[in-house]
Amino acid sequence: MGMTTRLIVGLGNPGSQYDWTPHNIGFLAVDTIAERAGIRVTRPEAKSQVGVGKLAGNDVVLAKPQTFMNLSGSAVRMLLERYELGTEELVVLSDEAMLPWGTLRIRERGSAGGHNGLNSIIGSLGTNEFTRVRLGVQPEHPMGDMADYVLGVMRKPEREVAAQMATEAAEAVELILSEGVGKAMTRFNRRVESSDQDLE
């Protein structure tokens, strides 16, 4: 593996019943990246499904932790150790219930913002200094139980937006790898909402 190996992790829950839930949009994004790059993410390794290949001129490890969301950190830590990578080589893709559907947010660091997968990763790595691509899945109406919402199966219109966001997320990751996170932020962090402060 060359110097430029990057670990790209999508967050989700294993099991087909979670496939089209908002909380699994990170898995969907990694599947889309894999498809575009011709990588099969099927090898069981480090509590994850893993695929290795090339993306945007870089060696990449694509991974979908199979630990369930709130234990994602242990898988990410094992992956970084296995491939001898630092947190600066890590990119995490996750859902973000504070951002409207169709919106992407790229950040180089920051809090978990209430996301139990990011929370687990920050806890396991002991740092919040890693790149993340957050995909907006905000409910149209206020929700009593957000857990029910992010684990509920999407309707057809939401699936179409989710697939489109997964493609944008793949483009964003390709740009992060080829031209750096700053360029990707400029291009993809377009629509600024007032709720943005909560996500710093």
C-alpha positions, 0 to 999 in steps of 0.5 A, a space after each residue: 500500500 502506498 503513502 496515499 491509502 485512505 480508509 473510507 467508512 460508511 456507517 449503518 446497521 447490518 441486516 437487510 431490514 435496515 437497507 433503506 433506512 435513513 440511518 444506513 445512508 452511509 452504507 448506501 454511499 459506500 456501495 455507490 463509491 464501490 460501484 463507481 470504482 469497481 470495488 467489491 466490499 464483501 470481505 469480512 475483516 475487522 468487524 466490517 465488510 471491506 473492499 480494497 482498490 483504487 479511487 481517484 488515483 489513491 489506494 483506498 480501503 472501503 468499509 462498512 462496519 457490521 457492529 451495529 451503529 453504536 459500536 462502529 468505533 471499535 471496527 474503525 479503530 481495528 481498520 486503522 490499525 490493520 492498515 497502519 493508517 492515521 485518523 488523517 487518512 480516515 473519511 466517514 460517511 454518515 446520516 445527519 438528521 439536522 440537515 435537510 434531505 439532499 444536503 451534504 456537509 463536509 467537515 474536517 473535525 467536530 462533535 458527533 452532533 448526537 449521532 451514535 455512530 460518530 460518537 462511538 468513533 470519536 470515543 474509540 479514536 480519542 479524537 474528533 479530528 477526522 474528515 466526515 461527509 454528512 448526508 441530510 435526512 431531516 424529517 419534514 415534520 418534528 419527530 417525537 422519536 428520532 430513533 424510530 424515524 432514522 430506523 424506519 424504511 424510506 418511502 420511494 421519493 426519499 429513496 430517490 433523493 437518498 440515491 442521488 445524495 449517495 452519488 454526490 457523496 461519492 463525488 465528494 469523496 473522489 474530490 477529497 482524495 484528488 484535490 483535498 477537503 477544502 476544495 470539496 467543502 467549497 463545492 459541496 457545502 453549498 446551502 447554508 442553513 441557520 442550524 449549521 452552528 449546531 453541527 460545528 
